[in-house]
């Protein structure tokens, strides 16, 4: 198990470029299974979750060629469907939650799929009902094999239908959308997720010959087609990494320019950081964060305590709540962080409390942060990263703390952040990988 040793208290300066969006990459890479023709994808991040998915496709006999550091071609013209019955497939797909999104493409194109209960972050229940119910409504049948702990899915031919999703699940919407593009007739998905990841996936599928309308809204209409062709697609910059860098710059009193951010696709992320008192300067498609000796949390108009909560897009993404929480610990003022979607994602705050942060964990979903400003610095600590987003939050805390910190289980961080230690060290951080 690898670890980071972080020497805190160092300011950074310079430019940093965000990686390609992890969540989008997982979706569009699964979409290559929908066509026998070649698909080229640019700006793929070199991170564990994405690399594991690409290897899973290789094992299924998808032809994969790496053209450059971030560009791959995929051709799924001779897939080995029997590989899904092997113990190796079950082991690999269990450890990768994104593997659930191969179900929609495989059932749509081949009429069958097999998937174990996927893995991923330990952040509470992440049920798959939305995925399964939506694909069932298109005509697929699901059987659970209790002996092998796998789901077996079959369909003679998917047929379009109307459905109202029980929740605006991003991966659930993506899975159903990929199944529906090859279904017979018209599919209408209401309460669909509409994050930029879904907009990008829809654009890619339309470029392959799909007929999807309503892109960017929560009402998608899909006219099924007989087959899809190849295309070329470029993944957006990762909005979660952009947000992480904004918070990191402010908390370490650094002067950083974040290049090529895809600013118009960031939604309310920049404005939400401004509510914490952070200066976020838009410079074309770049973001400049000047040095902050201090930053003060706003209150609501009536003077009541600020609340920052996640919500379906265009609300604030839940993947940044951990960053907002840790950045608030060194602000002036108080804020209530309300994580609505995952009941275990705030449990890492005990590690911040050990570092000297003033946080009250109200319940599994809410934490009140009393910002200490410049009166007290966080102190170095020995920590374990429980998931990707808590891991980056703990790294930010350690970089701002006095003294040395150790973060163990950094494979969790590597799952979502490409060469994060090298990139931050290049602009002045002091992070050593063990």
C-alpha positions in Angstrom: 0.0 0.0 0.0 1.5 3.3 -1.1 1.6 6.5 1.0 2.2 10.2 0.7 4.5 12.2 3.0 3.5 15.9 2.9 5.5 18.8 4.3 2.9 21.4 5.0 3.0 25.2 4.9 4.5 25.7 1.5 2.9 28.0 -1.0 2.6 27.2 -4.7 2.8 29.4 -7.7 2.5 28.9 -11.4 0.2 27.1 -13.9 -1.5 23.7 -13.7 -3.6 21.9 -16.3 -6.6 19.7 -15.2 -6.8 16.2 -16.5 -9.6 14.8 -18.6 -12.9 14.2 -16.7 -12.8 10.8 -15.0 -16.6 10.4 -14.8 -17.0 11.3 -18.5 -14.2 8.9 -19.5 -15.9 6.0 -17.8 -19.1 6.6 -19.7 -17.7 7.3 -23.2 -15.3 4.3 -23.0 -18.2 2.0 -22.3 -20.0 3.5 -25.3 -17.4 2.1 -27.7 -19.1 -1.3 -27.2 -22.1 0.0 -29.2 -20.4 -0.2 -32.6 -18.0 -2.5 -34.5 -16.3 0.5 -36.0 -13.3 2.4 -34.7 -13.8 5.1 -32.1 -11.0 7.6 -31.2 -11.1 9.4 -27.8 -8.9 12.3 -26.8 -8.0 13.7 -23.4 -8.4 10.4 -21.5 -6.9 10.7 -17.9 -4.2 8.3 -16.9 -5.8 7.1 -13.7 -6.4 3.7 -12.1 -10.2 3.6 -12.6 -10.0 4.5 -16.3 -7.0 2.3 -16.9 -8.7 -0.7 -15.3 -11.8 -0.2 -17.5 -9.6 0.0 -20.6 -7.9 -3.2 -19.6 -11.3 -4.9 -19.0 -12.3 -4.0 -22.6 -8.9 -5.4 -23.8 -9.7 -8.6 -22.0 -13.0 -8.8 -23.8 -11.0 -8.6 -27.1 -11.8 -5.0 -27.9 -8.9 -3.8 -30.0 -7.3 -0.9 -28.1 -4.4 1.2 -29.4 -2.8 4.1 -27.5 -1.9 6.8 -30.0 -0.4 9.2 -27.4 -0.4 9.9 -23.7 -4.1 10.7 -23.7 -5.5 9.5 -27.0 -6.8 5.9 -27.6 -8.6 4.1 -30.4 -11.1 1.4 -29.6 -12.7 -1.1 -32.0 -15.2 -3.6 -30.6 -15.7 -5.7 -33.8 -14.9 -9.1 -32.3 -16.0 -9.1 -28.6 -15.5 -12.3 -26.6 -18.8 -12.5 -24.8 -17.8 -15.8 -23.1 -15.1 -13.9 -21.2 -17.9 -12.5 -19.0 -18.5 -16.0 -17.6 -14.9 -16.3 -16.3 -13.8 -15.7 -12.7 -11.2 -13.2 -13.9 -13.9 -11.0 -15.4 -15.9 -11.2 -12.2 -12.9 -10.3 -10.1 -11.9 -7.3 -12.2 -15.4 -5.9 -12.7 -16.2 -6.2 -9.0 -13.4 -3.9 -8.1 -14.5 -1.2 -10.6 -17.9 0.4 -10.2 -17.8 2.0 -13.6 -18.0 -1.5 -15.1 -21.7 -1.5 -14.5 -22.1 0.8 -17.6 -21.1 -2.0 -20.0 -24.5 -3.5 -19.3 -26.5 -1.1 -21.4 -24.3 -1.3 -24.5 -23.9 -5.1 -24.4 -27.6 -5.8 -23.9 -28.5 -3.3 -26.7 -26.1 -4.7 -29.2 -25.8 -8.4 -28.3 -28.9 -9.1 -26.2 -27.1 -10.3 -23.1 -24.7 -9.1 -20.4 -23.4 -10.3 -17.1 -22.2 -8.2 -14.2 -21.3 -8.8 -10.5 -22.2 -6.3 -7.8 -19.7 -3.6 -8.6 -17.2 -2.1 -6.2 -15.8 1.5 -5.8 -15.7 4.0 -3.0 -16.9 3.0 0.5 -19.2 6.0 0.9 -22.5 4.4 1.8 -25.1 2.7 -0.2 -24.9 3.2 -4.0 -27.8 1.2 -5.3 -28.2 0.0 -8.8 -32.0 0.0 -9.0 -32.2 2.9 -11.4 -29.9 1.1 -13.9 -31.7 -2.2 -13.7 -35.3 -0.9 -13.6 -34.7 1.4 -16.6 -33.1 -1.4 -18.7 -35.9 -3.7 -17.6 -38.5 -1.2 -18.9 -36.8 -1.4 -22.2 -37.5 -5.2 -22.2 -34.5 -6.9 -20.6 -34.9 -9.6 -18.0 -32.6 -9.7 -14.9 -31.8 -12.9 -13.0 -29.6 -12.9 -9.9 -27.3 -15.9 -9.5 -26.9 -16.3 -5.8 -24.2 -18.9 -6.1 -21.8 -16.7 -8.1 -23.2 -13.3 -6.8 -23.8 -12.0 -10.4 -26.6 -10.5 -12.4 -27.5 -12.1 -15.7 -29.3 -9.8 -18.2 -30.9 -10.9 -21.4 -33.2 -9.4 -24.1 -34.3 -10.5 -27.6 -34.8 -6.9 -28.7 -35.1 -3.8 -26.6 -38.1 -1.7 -27.2 -38.5 2.0 -26.6 -40.8 3.2 -23.8 -41.6 6.1 -21.5 -39.9 6.0 -18.1 -39.7 8.3 -15.0 -36.5 7.6 -13.2 -36.7 7.3 -9.4 -33.6 9.4 -9.1 -31.5 11.5 -11.4 -28.6 9.0 -11.4 -25.7 10.0 -13.6 -24.4 6.5 -14.3 -28.0 5.1 -14.3 -29.0 7.7 -17.0 -25.9 6.9 -19.0 -26.5 3.2 -18.9 -30.2 3.5 -19.9 -29.3 6.0 -22.6 -26.7 3.7 -24.2 -29.3 0.8 -24.2 -32.0 3.0 -25.7 -30.1 4.3 -28.7 -30.3 0.8 -30.3 -33.8 0.0 -29.0 -36.8 -0.3 -31.4 -39.0 2.8 -31.4 -38.9 5.9 -29.1 -37.7 6.1 -25.6 -38.5 9.0 -23.3 -36.4 9.4 -20.1 -37.8 11.9 -17.6 -35.9 13.0 -14.5 -32.7 12.1 -16.4 -29.4 13.4 -15.1 -28.1 16.3 -17.2 -24.6 16.8 -16.0 -22.0 17.8 -18.6 -20.8 14.2 -18.6 -24.2 13.1 -19.9 -24.3 16.0 -22.4 -20.9 14.9 -23.7 -22.0 11.2 -23.9 -25.1 12.3 -25.8 -23.1 14.4 -28.2 -20.7 11.5 -28.9 -23.6 9.0 -29.5 -25.3 11.5 -31.8 -22.1 11.8 -33.8 -22.1 8.0 -34.0 -25.6 8.1 -35.6 -27.9 8.1 -32.6 -30.9 10.3 -32.5 -31.1 11.9 -29.0 -32.9 15.2 -28.3 -33.3 17.2 -25.2 -29.6 17.1 -24.4 -28.8 19.3 -21.4 -32.3 18.9 -19.9 -33.9 16.3 -17.6 -36.2 15.1 -20.4 -34.4 13.0 -23.1 -36.1 11.6 -26.2 -34.3 8.8 -28.1 -35.3 7.6 -31.5 -33.8 4.1 -31.8 -31.6 3.3 -34.7 -30.4 0.0 -36.2 -26.7 0.5 -35.8 -24.0 3.1 -34.8 -20.8 4.0 -36.5 -17.4 5.2 -35.4 -16.5 8.7 -34.3 -13.8 11.0 -32.7 -14.5 12.5 -29.3 -12.7 14.8 -26.9 -13.3 14.6 -23.1 -13.9 17.7 -21.1 -11.5 18.9 -18.4 -12.3 17.4 -15.0 -14.5 19.8 -13.1 -13.8 18.0 -9.8 -10.1 18.5 -10.3 -10.6 22.2 -11.2 -12.6 22.7 -8.0 -10.0 20.8 -6.0 -7.3 23.2 -7.3 -9.4 26.3 -6.5 -9.7 25.2 -2.9 -6.1 24.0 -2.6 -4.8 27.4 -3.9 -6.9 29.4 -1.4 -6.1 27.2 1.6 -2.4 27.2 1.0 -2.3 31.0 0.2 -0.9 30.1 -3.2 -1.1 32.1 -6.5 -2.2 29.6 -9.2 -3.6 29.8 -12.7 -5.7 26.8 -13.7 -5.4 26.4 -17.5 -8.1 25.2 -20.0 -10.8 24.6 -17.4 -13.8 24.3 -19.7 -15.2 27.2 -17.7 -18.6 27.3 -19.4 -19.2 23.7 -18.2 -18.4 24.3 -14.5 -21.9 25.4 -13.6 -22.1 27.0 -10.1 -18.7 25.6 -8.9 -16.8 29.0 -9.2 -19.7 30.9 -7.6 -19.9 28.4 -4.7 -16.2 29.0 -3.9 -16.8 32.7 -4.0 -19.4 32.2 -1.3 -16.5 30.9 0.9 -14.8 34.3 0.3 -12.4 32.9 -2.4 -11.5 35.2 -5.3 -12.0 33.3 -8.5 -10.9 35.3 -11.6 -12.0 34.1 -15.0 -9.4 34.7 -17.7 -10.7 33.4 -20.9 -11.0 29.7 -20.3 -8.5 29.9 -17.5 -9.1 30.5 -13.8 -6.6 32.6 -11.7 -6.6 32.2 -7.9 -4.6 35.0 -6.3 -2.9 34.7 -2.9 -5.3 34.7 0.0 -3.9 35.6 3.3 -7.5 35.2 4.6 -11.0 34.5 3.2 -14.3 35.0 4.9 -17.5 32.9 4.4 -20.6 34.9 3.4 -23.9 34.7 5.2 -27.3 34.5 3.7 -29.1 37.9 3.1 -30.9 37.6 6.4 -27.6 37.0 8.3 -28.2 33.3 8.9 -25.3 30.8 8.5 -24.3 29.8 5.0 -25.3 26.3 3.8 -23.5 24.5 1.0 -25.3 21.5 -0.3 -25.1 19.1 -3.2 -27.9 18.8 -5.7 -28.6 17.3 -9.2 -27.1 19.3 -12.0 -27.2 22.3 -12.4 -26.8 22.1 -8.6 -23.5 21.6 -6.9 -21.8 18.2 -7.6 -21.5 16.0 -4.5 -18.0 15.1 -5.5 -16.7 18.5 -4.3 -18.4 18.6 -0.9 -15.4 17.1 0.8 -13.2 19.8 -0.7 -15.6 22.6 0.4 -15.6 21.2 3.9 -11.8 21.2 4.3 -11.4 24.6 2.7 -13.9 26.1 5.1 -11.8 25.0 8.1 -9.3 27.8 7.5 -11.9 30.4 6.5 -13.3 33.1 8.7 -16.9 32.3 9.7 -19.1 29.2 9.8 -20.8 27.1 7.2 -23.1 24.0 7.2 -22.0 21.4 4.7 -25.0 19.2 3.7 -24.0 16.0 1.8 -27.4 14.6 0.8 -26.5 11.7 -1.5 -24.1 9.5 0.4 -24.5 8.8 4.1 -20.8 7.9 4.8 -18.9 10.6 2.8 -18.5 12.9 5.8 -17.0 10.4 8.1 -13.5 11.5 7.3 -14.0 14.6 9.3 -12.6 12.9 12.4 -9.2 13.1 10.8 -9.6 16.8 10.3 -10.6 17.2 13.9 -7.4 15.4 14.9 -5.6 18.1 12.9 -7.2 20.8 14.9 -10.2 21.7 12.8 -13.4 22.9 14.5 -16.1 20.7 13.0 -19.4 19.3 14.5 -20.6 16.2 12.7 -24.3 16.7 13.1 -25.3 13.4 11.5 -24.1 11.2 8.5 -25.2 13.9 6.1 -24.4 17.2 7.8 -21.3 18.9 9.3 -21.0 22.4 10.7 -17.5 23.9 10.2 -16.3 26.8 12.4 -13.6 28.5 10.3 -10.5 29.4 12.3 -9.0 31.8 9.9 -5.4 32.7 10.7 -5.8 32.2 14.4 -4.9 28.5 14.3 -3.2 26.4 11.7 -4.0 22.7 11.2 -1.3 20.4 12.4 0.3 17.5 10.6 -1.3 14.0 11.2 -1.1 10.4 10.2 -4.2 9.5 8.1 -5.8 6.9 5.8 -7.7 7.9 2.7 -11.1 6.2 2.7 -12.2 7.3 -0.8 -11.2 9.4 -3.8 -12.8 12.7 -2.7 -11.9 12.4 1.0 -8.4 11.6 -0.1 -7.9 14.8 -2.1 -9.5 16.8 0.8 -7.0 15.3 3.3 -4.2 16.1 0.9 -5.3 19.7 0.8 -5.5 19.8 4.6 -2.0 18.3 4.9 -0.5 20.8 2.4 -1.8 23.7 4.5 -0.9 22.2 7.9 2.1 22.9 10.1 4.6 20.0 10.1 4.6 16.7 8.3 1.6 14.5 7.5 1.3 10.9 6.2 -1.6 9.8 4.1 -1.9 6.0 3.6 -4.0 4.0 1.0 -3.3 6.6 -1.6 -4.4 4.2 -4.3 -7.8 5.7 -3.6 -6.4 9.1 -4.6 -4.7 7.7 -7.7 -8.0 6.2 -8.8 -9.2 9.7 -9.6 -6.2 12.1 -9.8 -3.4 11.6 -12.4 0.2 12.0 -11.1 -1.2 14.4 -8.5 2.1 14.5 -6.5 4.2 15.2 -9.5 2.0 18.0 -10.9 1.7 19.7 -7.5 5.4 19.4 -6.7 6.1 21.1 -10.1 4.5 24.3 -8.7 5.9 24.2 -5.2 4.3 21.5 -3.1 6.4 19.1 -1.0 4.8 15.7 -1.5 6.9 12.4 -1.4 5.4 9.1 -2.6 6.5 6.0 -0.6 
